[in-house]
Every structure is written in structure tokens, then in C-alpha cells.
Amino acid sequence: MLHLSSQYRSCPVATSPAAPGLSPVAGPWWRLTGRALVLVALGSLAACQQAAKQEDGAANTTATEKRAAAVPPQGDTATSGLAKKPGWWKETIVYQLYPRSFQDSNGDGVGDLRGIIRRLDYLKRLGVGTVWLNPIYASPNDDNGYDISDYRQIQPEFGTMQDFDELLRGMHARGLKLVMDLVVNHSSDEHPWFKAARSSRTSPYRDYYYWWPAEKGTPPARYSTFDVKKNAWQYDSLTKSYYLHYFSKKQPDLNWNNPKLRQEVYSLMRFWADKGIDGFRMDAFQFVAKDPSFPPMPGLTEQNYANAYNHGPHLHDYLHEINREVLSKYNLMAVAEGAGRNPQEAMLFVDPARQELDMTYHFEGVGVGSGSDTYKLTELKQVFTKWDKAFAQKGWQAIDLGNHDQPRMVSKFGDDRPAFRAASAKLLNTFLLTMRGTPYCYNGDELGMTNSTFKGIADYRDVAARNGYALVQQQRGDLPAFMHGLARFGRDNSRTPFQWDATAQAGFTTGTPWLAVNPNYTTINAAAQENDSSSVLHHFRRATAVRQRHKVLTYGQYELLDATNPHIYAYTRTLDGERALVVLNFSSAPRSWAVPAGLTPSGQPWLNNYPTLAAGPVLALQPWQAVVLPLN
């Protein structure tokens, strides 16, 4: 789902209350946060290049892609996790995969699990180590799966639990790990818990959600990012009460003050962990802690509600409890979306001594330039440098420039005009894969996919876009300005189907896609790039191989150079006796950059997105040129 600044069951306990049909209980609108601006991700360069030569074109499904996902790891007939060393999540590269838009296998226009199974060898050849799947649970799809009606079932249009088990076996057979979304700030209003909760004020499930009796008057103001009226309280006539929903009215918030609800969550987490998954990305978890008395929050607006909701009472008690009850019993990676409003708060989530989570995923980086047609490179440098400094000695962070709630990174941070798209996409991927932290690469960015060309509101499918449009229309606001912002920042930009080849519907489906394919698929697609050694795709593979070969790019000290330069982002990485210089020309014009005294490049670049580099004491950089140079 999209969530502001910032998006499970096991064995039932017999003593839990049961409702009919339920198992007992166990013991600015376009989201400038991960979700409102707004988890988690290995050979030599020669090996990468050789694999690229052997890779089949994406235009046709190969025999390898058609085969069943695979034989389980030797000696293992069940879907089980890979052997993982402690802290494995620091050295992985995460590939975020949006299932609805990745590959359709049955022609219904919706991507599915069997489609992903067909593409597992493609994922393996990228050089990533972990795949984060957006939600695949049963859902009415009010918010593309972030409204869950059954945490233990697969959404039928995605496939079956047997398909999931086959997918997980196939991933593990290829050395790929799987991280799943944990969406427990809210459920769907069609979840059996909520259906029982709204049936009566005395329902044993009533306290699984937040209610405000109508006889107490109008509930205290709370802002909702997805609601047409921006009101987080929805009246329920059956019990004459209002229920709370920070997002859509079909996404009622779960009451984490209730220990029975928390045990339900831990049970469903164990259900998936026992299947062998490798981690959880905890959606909108910074919002789960709420004061049930709902004290006044005057002045809530679209600009400040994310901070107001963040870090509520008992949040870290809940996180420590999750660690004790579930995470500590499995070798799982856990990352919280939007953890902390600043580096100091974020550290509370991931300080190893606190025994909570492994990694923080903040939104300040993707927030740079949001709401504007331009951004300042100096601000981007300042943000990433600030966060790196905060985690230099302990804790760990994610590095990202895009996700399913953001525009395409090349359209926001690069230059998506044909002359510069490929070079700028390579530069941005170079940045992600040379910073300290775990890189999160969003599907399609390895091709340099761009924002699409939606003609009107009818072309959009996102609930946030449609409700935002309705609100502006009702208020007689500036619709052209709204549509301009939507074209640049709308979430559907990153959700258009994956561009596999130049055939109809980009090879994504044989039917009508749920969201229109970007018209530029005829020139920007995996098959064409497979046959071009200078493509964005080949550069991405080279970059993942370089990162895995040189641990300095994972663990090395980061030092920013030339902080005030408005066009060049340069920094060094240092680990023991190895040192590297990264120079990135964030500009559509040639630039010269003087190498600081004391830094002496040694040998050929580890990475270069152009065929040549005019080396020397002054680097002559081409538009959007990105180079990684070893240093003496």
C-alpha cells in the first residue's frame, strides 16, 4: 500500500474467544513517504559477464523459464530456508518485485506467482540475493493487496499456496532469499476479524480494532491519506460507532493495545517463517502504536500527519516483543518501513543491544524534490551523508531511490529523455550499489523504466490518485495542477507492467493488462537490452558483481567529497587496505572535476557507464557519467 512518510497466523490457542466462522485467537496524497514519500539484498565481474552471454532473450520464454521452479535443495523435500550466516542481510542486494505487474502466466492481465516462477533465472542472473514481494495475500484489492482479508491465504488471481511453495523452493534452489510484506497496522474491512468486530459491541473481536461510540459525540480529528474526505473516522451504523482508518475506509486500523491481537500477529508470522521465508518488511509499522483515548491532535494536515502518528506509545515494547516471540527464533531479516522520523529515532529500531529489528528504511532520501519539478543535488548529498553518519558505528540501513509508492527513479532523479535516460539510469544504479547499507532495487529500474504517459484520471488505478482527484474536484480546486503532480509523482508510474520485450503488451500478458503498459516498451525492454552489452541491464549486472566482489562497497567507511558542488556527487569508501573513489555527474552536460590532493586512482575503473574515461588530475565527465575507481 502506500503509506505516508513512510507499508500473518499459526496454531490457534484453544482458550481464545471464537466468533462464528473465525478460527480461535492465538495466545502530500501521492505518498511522499515510502508510501507517502513512501525490505531487504551476490561473483566476479567476469562471472557476471559470462552469465550475461548465456542468458536467453526475454522476448521468448525459454525451456528453463518454463520448467517447474525447481528442485528443492538437496536432501530437502520441503520448502525450507537457506543456510544463512548471521547478518546475511548486510551483504545481500534486495530486488523489490511488484507481483501484479511482473509477469502474467494465464492471460488475465494480472501478474502472478507462476509468472514469477518463469522468470526466476532472470532474477538469479541480475546478481541480487533477496527478493521482496509486495503482498500476495487474499485481499479485496482496495489498495492493491495492502488491505488483507486472510493472512494465511494466497490471493486467487496470484495463484495458490502450492504455487507459493513451488516459488519458494525455486528461489532457494537458486540461492535467492524471500522477504514478504507484513501488513498489520490495519486489515481489510472484509477480514473475518472485522466482520465479527462490527457485528456487535460485545463481540470478542471488538477490541481488535479502534472504535468511538457515537454517543460520545464527534471523534477527535484524525487525518486519513486515502479517504476522499481525509477523515480517518468512518461511521458504522450497525453499532452506532466510528472506526479508525489511517488509510482507506476499507483498511480499519488494528488495535495493538490488545495482547490477543498481538498474539494473532505473532502466530501468522510463525506460519510464514515455518514455511521457510527469509524475512519481513513491516509495512507502516511506525503507526501501529496509538493512544486509545485519542487525545486531541490539533492542526493535523497532509504535511504533518505522518510525524504526528509516528512513534506512538509502546511502539518499542511491541517491537521487542516481536523479536522475543518470533524473530529471535528464526534467522529472519526484519525491516520496518519508515522507521523513525530522524536518524536518532531510527537507531532505536536497529541498535543491536535493543533486540528489535535489523534494518531501518527511511524516506528522507526519496523525499528530496517531492512536490517539485526539480531537486537539488546538494540536498540529496546532505540527506544520504547524514544518515550514513548516524549508522557508521552500529545499526544498519537500507539504501533506495524508488519503490512501488514512488515515481520511477530515472524520471525523478535522472533524465528520462531518450538522449540521457540510459546513462542516468546506470548512474543511479551505480549510486545504489556503491553506498554503505543494503541496496533496494525496484523491479524495472535495472532496465531504466520511466514514468508513463497517463492521459487522464480514468487511466489511473491507484486509490490514492482517484480519491485525491475526487477531493480536489469537490473542493473546486486546481485540477490541472493536481494532474501535473500526479503525472510526476503518482504511484501508478512505478506499477506499470514490466517491459519484457517488444511484442504486444510488452510480453507481460496475452490479455488486457490491469494497468496500461508504458508506450515506450517497444524500445525499453529486457529482450532488447539483453542483446546490447552497453545496456542499462548489463551495467546493472556488472554493478551487482562488483559490489559482491569488493566488500569495501558494503562495509567501507563513507566520506563525502566536494559537498557544495551542485552537479557532482563524489565520495570515497575505505575498508582496511582497500579504497575506492565514486564520482557521479548528476548533470545532462559534460563536467570537469578535479580529483582532491592525496587521492590517486590506480588501475582501470571497477565500473564506468561510458566506454572511456578521460583520466588524470581532472576528470572530464560525460553527461550522467558514473565511475568507480580503485585508489592507491
Buried (B, 14 or more C-beta within 10 A) or exposed (E): BBBBBBBBBBEBBEEBEBBEEBBBBBBBBBBBBBBBBBBBBBBEBEBBBEBBEEBBBBBEBBEEBEBEBBEBBEEBEEBBBBEBEEEBBBBBBBBBBBBBBBBBBBEBBBBBBBBBBBBBBBBBBBBBBBBBBBBBBBBBBBBBBBBBBBBBBBBEBBBBEEBBBBBBBBBBBBEBBBBBBBBBBBBBBBBBBBBBBBBEEEBBBBBBBBBBEBEEEEBBBBBBBBBBEBBBBBEBEEBEBBBBBBBBBBBBBBBBBBEBBBBBBBBBBBBBBBBBBBBBBBBBBBBBBBEBEBEEBEEBEBEEBBBBBBBBEBBBEBBBBBBEBBBEEBBBBBBBBBBBBBBEBBBBBBBEEBEBBBBBBBBBBBBBBBEEEEBEBBBBBBBBBEBBEBBEEEBBBBBBBBBBBBBBBBBBBBBBEEEBBBBBBBBBBBBBBBBBBBBBBBBBBBBBBBBBEBEEBEBBBBBBBBBBBEBBEEEEEEEEEBBEBBBBBBBBBBBBBBBBBBBEBBBBBBBEBBBBBBEBBBEBBBBBBBEEEEBBBBBBBBBBBBBBBBBBBBEBBBBBBBEEBEBBBBBBBBBEEBBBBBBBBBBBEEBEBEBEEEBEBEEEBBBBBBEEBEBEEEBBBBBBBBBBBBBE
